[in-house]
Amino acid sequence: MSLSNQLKNHHLMWRAGFGPSVEQLGDLDRTNPAQLYKALLKGSLKKPINIDVADDYLKGLFMGFEEVGRQQKKELTPEQKKMVQQKQREGVRSLNLAWLREFVVTDAQLREKFAFFWHGHFACRNLNVFYQQGLLDVIRRNALGNFRDLLMEVSKSAAMLNFLNNQQNRKDHPNENFAREVMELFTLGRGNYEEQDVKEAARAFTGWGSNVQGEFMFRKFQHDTGNKTVLGSTGNFSGEDVLDILLAQKQTARHIVQKAYRFFVNEIVDTEKTDWLAERFYHSGYDISKLAEDIFTSDWFFEEKNIGVKIKSPVELLAGIQRMLPLRIENEESLIFLQKALGQILFYPPNVAGWPGGKTWIDSSTLMLRMRIPQLLNEADELNVRAKEDDDQTMGRNEGDQMMQRMAKRAGIRAVIDWQLYVKHYEKTGKDNLLASIVRQLLLADSRISGELITQFSNTNSRDNFIKSVTLQLMSTPEYQLC
């Protein structure tokens, strides 16, 4: 069956971005997918502006000379230490909300969607807001660039080096954690290296660390200068050498591409397609923008089996609703509470492997909450739900965060929807086609929803109220959870 441009473009906007914005609705029919992809790429080529939300108090402590910073930190009173911890938590929450807003408003949808993908691939939890800001900047700048550059910069970031304990990786006392995750998660994938490779690679990364400001530091007197053998190659390897050895393996390209395919195309991997993508990705020198083009301009990307079959992640769901229905949210903390309740908090991956995605997003409680969100946004209602438990109690899930969650829960979302542009989009749509038109704009999955049932529970007092109520009803269906 031939698919319409509207359906293809709707599919493309959800996979290469965070869903269509209300401003784009009129163009989805008129533009072909190739033109839309070019526009997405063009909008994402400009260098992103670094997101800086750090408190001035913290900057005074941590952004000076390293030795001064160390002295200040030693001299902090217990009250000051508590203040620093509180401001660090607040900083990471502010970073979360600032990046989520970027997903909603930016024209650089392709770049931010790839950055979101890399955020899960290079999963990192760190309560230092400067370190998190630095890692996010690296990911966003390199999101569509070269994977080698991205891997090198992420591996030298203070956030990752501290999260994976490489600050403790020293000559004669190697710590293998960083080297293991670089192989298992960032490059080759589990089962494609030996335990001895990890041990030898760890020696190559000795001396890698960072200063208080988050700048990479190579402490040469802590580095093991002996020969190492990694994946069959022997030499006096540095950490950079090991990363290049890993990149020289075609398995690295296969691992990245298979993960990208599950994220952007379909949870069920088509090995014929991923082998083709991996070969091209490898021979392009790991050019991410060419990988994106190969995915989003291929005929198979628009096959029916790939449309409306992925469960939206919590962040995708929250961003997508706001792109379609522009909101003014008074209580932004409620968005973090919703992320926690749904199982995905930006900058708090559940573990070093990131979020597993797929069907893990849905259980009886999260599905019901997902389907309530549109009504919560439209009405003053208490967030009477319980957030998911965190599997790592040491990363800020303390009294301060619990207090924030209680406040957000009591206060509700307090959102005001700007319906003007959305309602205006349907002004030329005839009454008989109105319901079907709204369904086409909102649902990608094959819907068996009864039009009569939707109409029955909608406000028919006026045309505008009908459009608004039908939209909220459709956003509250299981089908809207899919893209």
N, C-alpha and C positions, 0 to 999 in steps of 0.2 A: 504494500500500500504506500502511495506517495504521501509524504508528510509535508505539512504546510511550513512556510517560512516562519510563521508565528511560533509553531511548536518547536522547530529546530532552534530558533533564537532564544526562546524561553529556556530550553535545555542548556544551550551554550552559556547563558547568563548565570544559571545556577552552578554550573561546573567550573567555569572560568572566572566566576565572580561570586557575589553573595546575593544573586537573584536580580531580576530587573527592577529598576527604580520606577516610580510612578511617572516620571518625566519621559521614560523610554517606551511606555506602552504603545504609543502611536506609531513608533518606528519598527516594532517587531514584525509587523505584516509587510512593511514596505522594503525593508533591508534584507538582502540575502546573507546567509551565515558567513560567507567569506568576507564580505564587507564589514560585518559586525566584528569579526575577529580582528581585522586590520585596525578598526577603531579602538578596540580593547587594547591592542598592543601599543598603538600610538599614545593612548592615554597613560600608559604605564612606563614609558621610556625615560621620563624625567626623573632625576635623582630625588629620592624622598627626603622630606625635611625631618631631621631627627626629632623624635618625641622626647621632650625633656620635662618631666613633672617633679623632679627632686626638690625637696624643701630647702629653702635658703639656710636654715639651721644646719641641715646635714651637709650642704655644700661647704659651709664654713669649717666643718670638722674634717671632711674627707677629700676636698678638692685642692688643698694646699700642697706643700711639699710633703713627700712621703714621710720623712723623719718627724716633721712637725705633727703630722697626722697621728703617727704612732704615739708620740708623747702625749698628745691631747687625749687619745683613747685611754691611755694608762691612767690619766689623771681624772677621768670621769667619776663623779660620785654615783652611788647606786641610783639616785633619782634621775641623773643625767643619762645613765645607761638605759633606764626604763623609757626615758623620753626618746632616745635614739631608736630603740626597738619599735616604739609606737609609730614614730615618723617613717621608719623603713616600711612597716606594714602598710601605712597609709599611702606611701609612695608607690608601692607595688599595686595597690588597689587603684590608685589614680592612673597608673600606666595601663592597667587592664581596661578601664573605662575609656581612656583616650584612644587606645588602639581599636576598641570596639566601635567607637564613633567614626574612626577612619574607615572601617569596613562599610559603614552606612553611607557616608557622604562622598568618598573619594571617587574621582574618575579613573584612578589607577586600579581598577578592580582586578585585573589580571595579576598585577604585581602583588597586591595584598593577598590574593587567594593563594598564590604560590608561597608567599611569606608565611601564611597560615599553615600551609602544608609543611614547610621546613620547620616551623615552630613545633610541630608534632614529631617530626623526624629527629631533630636535635633537641629532644625533650630535656628541660633543665629547670630545676627548682632552686631558687636562691632568694633569700630575703633582703639582699643588698640591692636597693633600687638602682644604684649606679651600674652595677654589674648587669642587671636585667636590661636596663636601657641600652647599654653597650652591645649586648648580644642581639637585642631586637634591631638595633641600627645595622649591625652586620648582616642579619638575615634579610632585612628589607632592601638594603643597598644591592645585595647579591642575588636576590630572589629569582631574577630572570637572567642573571649573568652566567658566569662559568662555575661549575660545581667545584673545580679544584680551588678556585679563589674562596668560595664559600666555605669549603671544608677547612682550608688553612686558617681562615680568620676565626671561624667558630672554635677550632681546636686551640687557638691562642687566646680566646676570650677569657676574661677573669671569671665570668659566671660558670663556664663549663669546666675550667681547670679546678675551681674550688668545689663545684658540685661533684666532680668525679675524683676528688682527692689527689690530684696531681701535685698539689703544693707539698704533699708528703712523699713524693717520688724522688728519691735521692740515690746517688751512687752508693753501692754496697747494701742499700736498703730499699730496693725498688718496690713501688706500689703499683700493682697491675690493673687497678680498676679502670683508669682512663684508657689504657691501651686495649683492654678487653672490649669496652663499649665502642671504641672507634672501629674495631673490626666487626663486632657482632651487630651493632645498630647503625653505624654511620656509613659503612662501606660494604663489606663482603656478605654479611648476614650469617646467622648461626650455622655451624656445621661446615664452613668453608675455610677453616684454618685449624691448626693444631694448638694444643696448650703451650707447646714450646715456642710457637710463634708469638703468643701473648707475652711470655716471659722475656723474650728477646726484644720485642717492640717496646716493652715497658722500660728497658734499659736505655733505649734511644730517646725516650721522652723525659729522662731524668734531667732535673734542672729547669724544666719549664714551669713558670709560675707567673704571678702578677703582683704589682704593688698595690698600695691602698687605693690609689686612683683608678685601678682597674686596667692599667697598662701592662702589656705583656713584658715579662722579664725572663731572660735566659741567664741562669746562675751557673756559669761555666765550671765553678769548682764543685758543684753538686752533680755534674754530668759525667756519665760513664763513657769514657773515650775508647773502650775496648771494641773489638770486632763483635758484630751481632749477625745472626743468620735468621732472616725473616722470609718466609715463603720461598725458600730455596736460594735466596740471594745473600751473600756474605760481604760485610764491609764495616767500616767504622761509621755506622749510620747515625745521622741526626734524626730528630723527630720529623723534620720536613722530608727527609729521605724515605722514611717509613710510609708517610702519607702518599708519596709518589709511587712507592712499590704497590700499595693497595690500589691506587688508581690505575696502575698498569694492568691489573687483573680485570678481564672482561666480566667476571662475576660481580664486580662492584657496579658496573653499568646495569647488569641484569637485576641486581637487588634493588637499586634505586628505581628503575623503570617499573618493576612489578609493584612496588609500593605506590608509585605515582598512578599506575593504572587502577589500582584498587581505590585510590582516593578520588581521581578525576573521572573515571570511566565506569567501572563495575567491580563490585566485590569479588566476583568470580573471574579469575584471571584467564584470559585467552592467551595461551603460550605462543601461538603463532604470531599474534600481534605484538606481544611483549618482546619476543626474540627479535622481531623486525625493528622495533623501537630501540632496543638495547644496542643492536649493532650500529644503528645510525647515531645514537647518543655517544657511544664509545668513539667512533671515528670522527665525530664532530669536535673531539677534544672536550667532551662534557659540556656542550653549549646548551644551557637550560632553555633559552628562548627557542632554539630549534626543536628541542623535545616538545615544548608546548605547541609549536606550530604543527609538528607531526601528529600530535594527539587531536587538536581541536579543528584541524582542516581535513582530517581523514573521513572518507565516506562512512567507515564503520563506526565512528564516534556517534553518528546520527542514526544508527540502526535502532529499531524499536526496542530490542532487548536491553539497550543501555539507557533508555529514557524512563524516568519516573521509578527507578528501581533502587536508588540509594536513600537510606535514611539520613535526613539532615542531622548534622551534629547540633548540639544545643546552641553553640555560638552562631552557626549558619542560620538556624531557625530564628534566633533573636535579631540578628542583623537583617535577615531577609524580610521579616515583618516590618521593620522600621524603614527599609528602602521602599516598600510598597505603600506603607501608610506613615508618612512623616510624623514624628512624635516630638512633643516637648515633655520630657520626663523630669519632674521635680525631685524625685527621690531616686537618684541614679544608683545608690547603694543597692537598691532592690534588684538591679540587673546582675550584680555579683551574687546575690543570694539565689537568684534564679539559676545562674550558671552552676552554683554548688548543688542546688536541689536536683538539677538535671544531669549532673555528673561531668561537667567540663568547665573548669575555671582557667581562663588564660593565665599563663605563667605558673600554674600549679598542676602539671601533669601528674598522673597517679603514681608513676614510677619512671625509671630511666628509658623504658620502651615507649613511653607516650600513651596516648589513648588508643585502645584497640579498635574503636569505631564499630560500624556495621550494626548488627542486632543487639550489641551490648548497650546501645543508647536507649533501648526500650525495655521497660518492665512495667508491671501493673501501675506502679505509682508515677513513674515518669511520663507514661503515655497520658494518664489522666491530667497531669499538670500541663503538659504540652498543649493539650486540647483546651485547657482553661485560659491560657495566656492571652489570646485575643480579647476575651471578655474581661480579664483583669486589666488590660490596657485601656479598655473602653469605659470601665466602671471603677468607682472607688470601692475597693474590696481588700480585705485583709489577706495577706499571703499565709493562709492557714495550712502550711505544708511543712514537712520535716526534711531538712537537708540531708543529703547522702553522707554517710560516715566517710572520713578520709582514712586511707590506709597508711598514712605517714603522719603521726601526731607531732613530729618534731619540726615541721616546716611552717609554723605560724598558726596552727589550728589551736590557738590558745584562748585565754579569756577575752583578749581584745577583739579577736575575730568573731568569737561567739557573741559578744555584746553587739557588734555591728550587725550580725545576722538577726539577732532578736529585734533590734531597732528597725531593720529593713522589713522584717516580717510584720511588725505591728503597724508600720507606717503605710504599707502597701506600695504600689508602684506610682500612683498619682501622676498619670499621663494624660496629656491632651492631644488628641489626634487631629491633624490638619487634613480635613477631608476634601478641601476645595479642588485640588488638581485631580484627585482620584475620581470624584464624582463627575467632574467636567469631561473626563475621558469618554464617558458613556452618553454624552448629551445627544449625539447623533445616532445612537443605537435604538432601533425600534423596540417597542414594548415586548413584542413576541420573541425577540432575539436577546433580550437583556440578560436573562438568567444564564443562557448558554454562553454568552459572551464573557460574563464574569467568571464562569467555570473555566473557560479556556485560558483566561489570564492568570488564574490562581493554581490550577491543578495540572500536574504533568502525568500523574499516575492515572491509569484507566479507572474512571469513577463509575460506580454503580449506585451513586446516590440518587434518590428519587427527587426529581424537580418539584413534585407536589409536596413532598415532605419538607424540603428547604423553604418553599414558599409558605407553608403552613406555620413555620416557626419564625417567619420574618415579619418585619414591620411594613405593612402595606398602606399606611396612612398617606404617604407621599412617595413620589419616584425617588427622591434623594434618600429618604429613610429606608426604602426597599433596597437600594444599592448598598447602603452602609450595613444593614442587618444581614443581607445575603453574604456579603464579603466576610463579616465576622463569623457567620455560621460555617462557611466553607473553610475558613482558616482554623476552625475548631474540629475538623474532621481528621480521621487517620490518613486520608489521602494527601492532605497538605503536609504531612510529616515527610513525604517522599519528594525527591527531586531527580 
